[in-house]
Structures are given as C-alpha cells and as structure tokens.
Amino acid sequence: MELREIPLTTIDGERTALAEYADRAVLVVNVASKCGLTPQYTKLEELQRRYGPRGFTVLGFPCNQFLNQEPGDAEEIKTFCSASYGVTFPLMEKVQVNGRRKHPLYALLHEVPDASGKTGRIKWNFEKFVIAPDDTITRFRPQVEPDDPAVLAAIEAALA
C-alpha cells in the first residue's frame, strides 16, 4: 500500500489518510501522556505554530505500548493535550507501533533508517518521522528533541 493511501482514523473517529496532507510537510510522532518525554509536546506545538502557516503539520499518534504510558481513552487524551500543552495539531486514534498489530503506517515507518542507518522497531514514545510532500522520510529517535537542528533542517527541506 502506498504511504498516502494508508487509512488513518482521527482521535474523534473520523476516517482520513496522509493523502489529506499531500501538499504539506508532516511530522508523525507517537505520543504518550505519562512519559518522561511528554514535555516534548511543548516543542511539538511550537513547531506547529512556527511552521504551520508554511504548509506543515504535526500528527500525533497516541500509543500505550511502552509501560502503559498512554492509558487514557480518546477524551482523556484530548483533554490532557489541550489543557496541559495547548495542543492544536491533529491527534489520531490510539495505535500500536510495534508487534503483530502495529498500524500499517508504522509497518512502513519501521523500514526508514535513522541517522545511524538503523531501521526497525520504534524504540519508545516520541519517535519522530518528517514526511516531505515527495514522500521522502527522515527518522529521529525519541531522545532527539523536536527543536533539534537536524529535525528543523528536515522540516525546512520538506517545506522547500
């Protein structure tokens, strides 16, 4: 299946696909509310506000596969993100990013190498993928902050 054709479901239960964002640079990130990396939401929202007007969006994919750090239902997740971090970027339904039941998008993203050339499983919450309109994908591991110069360079390149 082509990247842009992979079906997605928003946190509100609406069907969509990456095709809806075909003309935009997208940062796909698996998120969690009770993780040591959860403060990255602040920087993700800053990216959304900074680059959104130029054709960029963050897409957050809640995931509860890492130590049950995203236990809430859709309403709890939306409320947490809005109240705690002022999140305005789209959130998708809770997904699995590893294992037999991983979402088809993440099955494809497993094949994308990181800066060291390694592919495979998602390591933890807040692993990031910049997807350019030409479907070029750049992968960043969870510890790489959203405002890291390499992430910003990938976003700028995707917007060029």
C-alpha positions in Angstrom: 0.0 0.0 0.0 1.2 3.5 -0.9 2.2 5.7 2.0 -0.5 8.4 1.3 -3.2 5.7 0.9 -2.8 4.2 4.3 -6.1 4.7 6.2 -6.0 6.7 9.4 -8.6 7.5 12.0 -8.6 10.7 13.9 -9.0 10.7 17.7 -12.6 11.8 17.0 -13.2 8.6 15.0 -13.2 10.3 11.5 -11.6 8.4 8.6 -8.7 10.1 6.9 -5.3 9.3 5.2 -2.0 11.0 4.7 -3.3 12.0 1.2 -5.2 14.7 3.0 -1.8 16.2 3.9 -0.2 15.5 0.5 0.8 19.1 -0.1 2.2 19.6 3.5 5.3 18.5 5.3 4.2 16.2 8.2 5.9 15.2 11.4 4.5 11.9 12.6 5.2 11.2 16.2 3.9 8.5 18.6 2.9 10.3 21.8 2.1 9.5 25.4 0.8 11.4 28.4 2.7 9.8 31.2 6.2 9.5 29.9 9.4 11.3 30.8 9.4 12.6 27.3 5.9 14.0 27.5 7.2 17.6 27.8 8.2 17.3 24.1 4.5 18.2 23.5 5.6 21.8 24.2 8.1 21.8 21.4 5.9 19.9 19.0 3.2 22.6 19.5 5.9 25.3 18.9 6.8 23.6 15.6 3.1 23.5 14.7 2.7 27.2 15.3 6.0 28.2 13.7 5.8 26.1 10.5 2.0 25.6 10.2 1.5 28.7 8.1 4.2 27.5 5.7 2.5 24.1 5.0 3.5 21.9 7.9 1.6 19.9 10.5 2.4 17.6 13.4 0.3 14.4 13.5 0.3 12.8 17.0 -0.4 9.1 17.3 -1.1 8.2 21.0 0.4 4.8 21.9 0.2 2.7 25.1 2.8 0.1 24.2 5.6 1.5 26.3 5.0 0.8 30.1 1.3 1.8 29.7 2.2 5.5 29.5 -0.9 6.4 27.4 -3.7 4.6 29.3 -6.5 7.2 28.7 -9.3 7.0 26.3 -9.8 9.5 23.4 -11.5 12.1 25.5 -8.9 11.9 28.3 -6.0 12.2 25.8 -7.6 15.2 24.0 -8.3 16.9 27.3 -4.8 16.3 28.6 -3.1 17.5 25.4 -5.2 20.6 25.3 -5.2 21.6 28.9 -1.6 20.7 29.7 0.2 21.7 26.5 -2.3 23.7 24.4 -2.0 21.2 21.5 -3.7 22.4 18.3 -2.2 19.8 15.9 -4.2 16.8 14.9 -4.3 13.7 17.0 -5.1 10.3 15.6 -6.7 7.3 17.4 -4.5 5.3 19.8 -2.4 2.9 17.8 0.2 0.2 18.2 3.6 1.0 16.7 5.3 -2.4 17.2 4.3 -6.0 17.1 1.9 -8.1 15.1 -0.9 -5.5 15.5 1.2 -2.4 14.5 -0.6 0.1 12.5 0.1 -0.1 8.7 1.7 3.3 8.8 4.2 2.2 11.4 4.8 -1.0 9.5 6.1 1.2 6.7 7.9 3.5 9.0 9.9 0.6 10.5 11.7 0.4 7.2 13.0 4.0 7.4 16.6 4.3 8.7 17.6 6.7 11.4 20.8 8.9 11.2 23.0 5.9 12.1 21.3 3.8 9.3 19.3 1.6 11.7 15.8 0.6 10.8 13.2 -1.5 12.7 11.1 -1.2 15.8 10.0 2.0 17.4 12.3 2.4 20.4 10.0 4.4 22.7 7.4 7.2 22.9 8.1 10.3 20.8 9.9 8.7 17.9 9.6 11.2 15.0 9.3 11.0 11.2 9.4 14.0 8.9 7.5 13.2 5.8 8.0 15.6 2.9 5.4 16.1 0.1 7.5 14.0 -2.2 7.2 11.2 0.4 10.9 11.4 1.5 11.0 10.4 5.2 13.6 11.3 7.8 13.6 9.4 11.1 14.5 10.7 14.5 14.7 8.6 17.7 12.8 9.6 20.8 15.7 11.4 22.6 16.1 13.8 19.7 14.1 16.9 20.7 11.6 18.3 18.3 13.6 21.5 18.0 17.0 19.8 17.4 18.8 21.4 14.5 18.6 18.1 12.5 14.8 18.0 12.9 14.5 21.7 11.9 16.7 21.1 8.9 14.5 18.1 7.8 11.3 20.3 8.2 12.9 23.2 6.3 14.0 20.8 3.5 10.5 19.3 3.3 9.0 22.8 3.0 11.4 23.9 0.3 
